[in-house]
Amino acid sequence: MLYVVSQHGMEYMRLVRKCLRTYGLLCLGVYRLLLDDVIDDTGVKCQRTLTRKRYVITHPPANFRLIDTDRVPYSDVDLNYLSGGVV
């Protein structure tokens, strides 16, 4: 699968519009690294770290903020089929 590289702090909808208008790419959601709790010797949660595991956020809200490790899968769109309307 191919991914758009996200820019830290960019809103998801801004990325969607930019990709569609500029490249004809339709973003399909966000593929985000999972945070894992680190437990100390006493059994108390002391920090959160990124794991190698990812999860999918489908149809995130427009104001959803992206982070550096996010991947955004996409599909090519034939813009000739889009009729009217502003993207």
C-alpha positions in Angstrom: 0.0 0.0 0.0 1.2 3.5 -0.7 1.1 6.3 1.8 1.1 10.1 1.9 3.7 11.4 4.3 2.0 13.6 6.9 3.2 16.9 8.3 3.3 17.2 12.1 0.4 19.4 13.3 -1.4 19.5 9.9 -5.2 19.0 10.1 -6.4 15.8 8.3 -8.9 17.7 6.1 -6.2 20.1 4.9 -4.1 17.2 3.8 -7.1 15.5 2.1 -7.9 18.7 0.1 -4.3 19.3 -0.8 -3.8 15.7 -2.0 -7.1 15.6 -4.0 -6.6 19.0 -5.6 -2.9 18.7 -6.4 -2.4 15.0 -7.1 -5.8 13.5 -7.6 -5.3 11.3 -4.5 -8.1 10.4 -2.2 -6.9 9.9 1.4 -8.5 6.8 3.1 -7.8 7.5 6.8 -4.8 7.5 9.2 -2.5 4.6 10.0 -1.1 5.6 13.5 1.5 4.0 15.7 0.1 2.5 18.9 1.3 3.9 22.2 2.2 1.2 24.8 2.3 1.7 28.6 5.5 1.0 30.3 5.1 -0.5 33.8 7.8 0.0 36.4 8.9 -2.7 38.9 6.2 -1.7 41.4 3.5 -2.2 38.8 2.8 1.5 38.3 2.4 2.9 34.8 5.3 5.3 34.4 5.4 6.4 30.7 4.0 5.7 27.2 6.2 4.6 24.3 5.5 4.1 20.6 5.4 0.5 19.5 5.8 -1.1 16.0 2.1 -1.8 16.0 -0.3 0.5 14.1 -4.0 0.9 14.1 -6.3 2.5 11.5 -8.5 5.6 12.1 -11.1 5.6 9.3 -12.9 8.9 8.6 -11.2 11.0 11.2 -12.7 14.4 12.1 -11.7 17.3 9.8 -9.7 19.0 12.6 -7.8 15.8 13.5 -4.1 16.7 14.0 -1.5 14.5 12.3 1.8 13.6 13.9 5.2 12.7 12.4 4.7 9.0 12.5 1.3 8.9 10.9 0.8 7.3 7.5 -2.1 8.2 5.3 -3.1 5.6 2.7 -4.6 6.8 -0.5 -6.2 5.8 -3.8 -5.9 7.4 -7.2 -9.0 9.3 -8.3 -10.1 10.1 -11.8 -10.9 13.8 -11.5 -12.9 13.7 -14.7 -15.6 11.8 -12.8 -16.0 14.5 -10.2 -18.8 16.8 -11.1 -19.2 20.3 -9.9 -18.7 21.0 -6.2 -15.7 22.3 -4.5 -13.2 19.8 -3.0 
